[in-house]
Amino acid sequence: MLLPLGLVKIAGALGLLAGIAYRPLGIAAATGVVLYFLGAVMTHVRGGDKKGSATPAAIMLLAVAPLVLGVATV
């Protein structure tokens, strides 16, 4: 299951980079990255690993910034 998850992260990163040139793609990629890490946080919490959910939560909060900036500048 790690390979598909890694490919999704790579696609999100490439989408964020491409979003510099084409804003709607960047907004879609940022939304996907936020949802990906929201799922990671929920998975850690449901699995009883509350300390392990801090890293995905921090990354998710960092991923919210491009989403908010992308939407605010459209």
Residue pairs with C-beta under 8 A, 6 or more apart in sequence:
8 32
8 36
9 33
9 36
11 29
11 32
12 29
12 32
12 33
12 36
13 33
14 29
15 25
15 26
15 28
15 29
15 30
15 32
15 33
16 26
16 29
16 30
16 33
16 66
18 25
18 26
18 29
19 25
19 26
19 27
19 28
19 29
19 30
19 66
19 70
20 26
23 70
23 73
23 74
26 66
26 70
27 67
27 70
27 71
27 74
30 63
30 64
30 66
30 67
30 70
31 67
33 63
34 60
34 63
34 64
34 67
37 56
37 57
37 59
37 60
37 63
38 60
40 53
40 56
40 60
41 53
41 56
41 57
41 60
44 50
44 52
44 53
44 56
45 53
